[in-house]
C-alpha cells in the first residue's frame, strides 16, 4: 500500500508539471467552420473541410495556387472592414487555448498577396459575444515575382477559454507601385489552427475533474505516508 501511495504521489508531483510544460495539442484538426465572407467559386471549399484537414498547399504545375488545398478569397468578397472572416467550432468548450496559426500563400505574379494581418476572437457560443485575444501583422512583401508559403502565429500570454474562434483576416490594402495603385486581387489560405497550452486538450469540465482527482491522490498519498510513520 505504501509503495502504491508513494507512486501516486510522485506521479502527481512530476507528471502534471511535465504535461504543462509540453507541446500543446492541436484542437482544430478536422473541426467544422463557417466562411462568414464566402470563398471564391473558382477556388471553393464546398464541404468546409480544407482549412482544418492538415493538408498544405504544394507546387502544382509550377504554381502553388493550383493546389486543391487552398481556399481562395477574392477582394470583391471582403467585408466593410476589408476583412475575410472565418468562425471555427472547436466542438467543445476548452479552457487551455494558447496558440493560433494561419497558413497563407503569396504568389504576386498571379495577383495573390499575403494578408496584411490577422486577429482572433473567442466566444462560448456561435452567436455570442466574441472577445479579442490578439492580433499579428504579417508584413509580407508585395514585390513582383514573390512565390512563397507562410505561416503567422498568435501566442497568448495566458490561456483563454471558449469554443468558437473567429479568425479575422485583413486583406492586403491597395499599394502604390511606380505611380500606379495596385489592388491585391486574392488571398489564399490552406490551414487555420488552434493549439492548447498542454499536450492534453482540456475542456472546462475535464480540467476541473483532473485537478480534483490529482489533488485527492496527492493528499491521500501524503496522509498515508504520514500515518504510516506515526504508527510504525
C-alpha positions as CSV (number, residue, x, y, z in Angstrom):
1,X,0.0,0.0,0.0
2,X,2.8,2.3,0.9
3,X,4.5,1.8,-2.4
4,X,1.3,2.5,-4.3
5,X,0.7,5.7,-2.4
6,X,4.3,6.8,-3.0
7,X,4.0,6.1,-6.7
8,X,0.7,8.1,-6.9
9,X,2.2,11.0,-5.0
10,X,5.3,11.1,-7.3
11,X,3.0,10.9,-10.3
12,X,1.0,13.9,-9.2
13,X,4.2,15.9,-8.5
14,X,6.1,15.1,-11.6
15,X,3.8,14.1,-14.4
16,X,1.4,17.1,-14.2
17,X,4.2,19.8,-14.4
18,X,5.7,17.8,-17.3
19,X,2.4,17.9,-19.1
20,X,2.0,21.6,-18.5
21,X,5.5,22.3,-20.0
22,X,5.0,20.1,-23.1
23,X,3.9,20.9,-26.6
24,X,0.3,21.9,-27.0
25,X,-2.3,19.7,-28.6
26,X,-3.9,20.6,-31.9
27,X,-7.6,21.3,-31.1
28,X,-8.7,22.3,-34.6
29,X,-7.9,19.2,-36.7
30,X,-11.0,18.1,-38.6
31,X,-13.3,20.6,-36.9
32,X,-16.0,22.4,-38.8
33,X,-16.1,26.1,-39.6
34,X,-18.2,28.8,-41.3
35,X,-16.9,31.2,-44.0
36,X,-18.7,34.3,-43.0
37,X,-17.2,36.0,-46.0
38,X,-17.5,33.5,-48.8
39,X,-14.7,31.9,-50.7
40,X,-14.5,32.1,-54.5
41,X,-16.4,29.6,-56.5
42,X,-13.3,29.2,-58.6
43,X,-11.3,28.0,-55.6
44,X,-14.0,26.6,-53.4
45,X,-14.3,24.9,-50.0
46,X,-17.5,23.0,-50.7
47,X,-17.5,20.8,-47.6
48,X,-15.9,23.3,-45.3
49,X,-13.0,20.9,-44.5
50,X,-10.0,22.2,-46.4
51,X,-8.8,24.6,-43.7
52,X,-8.7,22.1,-40.9
53,X,-7.6,18.9,-42.7
54,X,-3.9,19.3,-42.2
55,X,-3.2,19.3,-45.9
56,X,-0.8,22.1,-47.0
57,X,-0.6,23.6,-50.5
58,X,2.1,22.3,-52.7
59,X,3.6,23.3,-56.1
60,X,1.3,22.1,-58.8
61,X,2.3,22.8,-62.4
62,X,4.9,25.4,-61.2
63,X,2.3,27.3,-59.1
64,X,1.0,26.9,-55.6
65,X,-2.4,28.4,-56.2
66,X,-3.3,25.4,-58.4
67,X,-3.1,23.1,-55.4
68,X,-6.5,21.9,-54.3
69,X,-5.5,22.5,-50.6
70,X,-6.1,26.3,-50.9
71,X,-9.3,28.2,-50.4
72,X,-9.3,31.4,-52.5
73,X,-10.8,34.7,-51.3
74,X,-11.4,37.4,-53.8
75,X,-11.1,41.0,-52.9
76,X,-14.8,41.6,-54.0
77,X,-15.9,39.4,-51.1
78,X,-14.1,41.2,-48.2
79,X,-16.4,42.8,-45.7
80,X,-16.8,46.6,-45.0
81,X,-13.6,46.5,-42.9
82,X,-11.6,44.9,-45.6
83,X,-11.6,41.5,-43.8
84,X,-12.3,37.9,-44.6
85,X,-13.9,36.2,-41.6
86,X,-14.0,32.5,-40.6
87,X,-15.7,31.1,-37.5
88,X,-14.2,27.8,-36.2
89,X,-16.2,25.5,-34.0
90,X,-13.8,23.5,-31.7
91,X,-16.7,21.2,-30.8
92,X,-16.2,21.6,-27.1
93,X,-15.6,24.4,-24.6
94,X,-11.8,24.4,-23.8
95,X,-10.1,26.3,-21.1
96,X,-6.4,25.9,-22.2
97,X,-6.4,27.6,-25.6
98,X,-3.0,29.1,-26.2
99,X,-1.9,29.5,-29.9
100,X,-3.5,30.3,-33.3
101,X,-1.9,29.9,-36.7
102,X,-2.8,31.0,-40.2
103,X,-1.1,29.5,-43.3
104,X,-1.2,31.6,-46.4
105,X,0.2,32.0,-49.9
106,X,1.9,34.9,-51.6
107,X,2.2,34.4,-55.4
108,X,2.2,38.0,-56.6
109,X,2.6,37.5,-60.3
110,X,-0.9,36.0,-60.4
111,X,-2.4,38.6,-58.0
112,X,-2.3,36.6,-54.8
113,X,-1.0,38.5,-51.8
114,X,-0.4,37.5,-48.2
115,X,-2.9,39.0,-45.7
116,X,-1.6,42.1,-44.1
117,X,-2.6,40.9,-40.6
118,X,-5.0,38.6,-38.7
119,X,-6.8,38.7,-35.4
120,X,-8.6,36.1,-33.3
121,X,-11.6,36.4,-31.0
122,X,-13.2,33.7,-28.8
123,X,-16.8,33.1,-27.6
124,X,-18.6,30.3,-25.8
125,X,-21.5,30.4,-28.4
126,X,-21.6,30.8,-32.1
127,X,-23.7,34.0,-31.9
128,X,-22.3,35.0,-28.5
129,X,-20.0,37.9,-27.5
130,X,-16.6,37.4,-29.1
131,X,-13.6,38.7,-27.0
132,X,-10.5,39.9,-28.8
133,X,-7.5,37.7,-27.9
134,X,-4.7,39.0,-30.1
135,X,-3.5,40.3,-33.5
136,X,-0.4,40.0,-35.6
137,X,0.9,42.0,-38.5
138,X,2.2,39.6,-41.2
139,X,4.1,42.2,-43.3
140,X,4.9,40.1,-46.3
141,X,6.4,41.7,-49.3
142,X,4.3,42.8,-52.3
143,X,7.2,42.7,-54.8
144,X,6.8,41.1,-58.2
145,X,7.9,37.5,-58.6
146,X,7.3,36.6,-55.0
147,X,6.2,33.0,-54.7
148,X,6.2,31.5,-51.2
149,X,4.0,30.0,-48.5
150,X,4.0,31.3,-45.0
151,X,2.6,30.9,-41.5
152,X,1.7,33.6,-39.0
153,X,1.1,32.8,-35.3
154,X,-0.5,34.4,-32.3
155,X,0.5,33.1,-28.9
156,X,-1.4,34.3,-25.9
157,X,0.4,35.4,-22.7
158,X,-2.0,33.2,-20.8
159,X,-4.6,30.5,-21.6
160,X,-8.0,31.5,-22.9
161,X,-11.3,29.6,-22.8
162,X,-14.2,29.1,-25.2
163,X,-15.5,27.0,-28.1
164,X,-15.8,29.3,-31.1
165,X,-12.9,31.1,-32.6
166,X,-13.3,34.0,-35.1
167,X,-10.4,34.4,-37.4
168,X,-10.4,37.9,-38.9
169,X,-8.0,38.1,-41.8
170,X,-7.3,41.6,-43.0
171,X,-6.8,41.7,-46.8
172,X,-3.7,43.5,-48.3
173,X,-4.6,47.1,-48.8
174,X,-4.0,48.8,-52.2
175,X,-0.5,50.0,-52.6
176,X,1.4,52.3,-54.9
177,X,3.9,51.0,-57.4
178,X,5.7,53.2,-59.9
179,X,2.9,55.8,-59.6
180,X,0.2,53.2,-60.1
181,X,-2.3,52.0,-57.5
182,X,-2.2,48.2,-57.3
183,X,-5.2,46.3,-55.8
184,X,-4.5,43.0,-54.3
185,X,-6.8,40.6,-56.0
186,X,-6.7,37.5,-53.9
187,X,-5.9,35.9,-50.5
188,X,-5.3,32.2,-50.4
189,X,-5.4,30.2,-47.2
190,X,-4.8,26.5,-46.7
191,X,-4.9,26.0,-42.9
192,X,-6.2,27.6,-39.7
193,X,-5.1,26.0,-36.4
194,X,-5.7,26.3,-32.7
195,X,-3.5,24.7,-30.1
196,X,-3.8,24.2,-26.4
197,X,-1.1,25.0,-23.9
198,X,-0.6,21.4,-22.8
199,X,-0.3,18.0,-24.7
200,X,-3.8,17.1,-23.3
201,X,-6.7,19.0,-24.8
202,X,-8.7,20.1,-21.8
203,X,-12.3,21.1,-21.7
204,X,-13.5,23.2,-18.8
205,X,-15.3,20.3,-17.1
206,X,-12.5,17.8,-17.6
207,X,-9.9,20.3,-16.3
208,X,-11.8,20.7,-13.1
209,X,-12.2,16.9,-12.8
210,X,-8.5,16.3,-13.4
211,X,-7.5,18.9,-10.8
212,X,-9.8,17.4,-8.2
213,X,-8.6,13.8,-8.8
214,X,-4.9,14.8,-8.7
215,X,-5.5,16.8,-5.5
216,X,-7.2,13.8,-3.9
217,X,-4.4,11.5,-5.0
218,X,-1.7,13.8,-3.7
219,X,-3.4,14.4,-0.3
220,X,-4.2,10.7,0.1
221,X,-0.6,9.8,-0.6
222,X,0.7,12.4,1.9
223,X,-1.7,11.3,4.6
224,X,-0.9,7.7,4.0
225,X,2.8,8.2,4.4
226,X,2.4,10.4,7.4
227,X,0.1,8.0,9.3
228,X,2.3,5.1,8.4
229,X,5.3,6.8,10.0
230,X,3.3,7.7,13.1
231,X,2.1,4.2,13.8
232,X,5.3,2.4,12.7
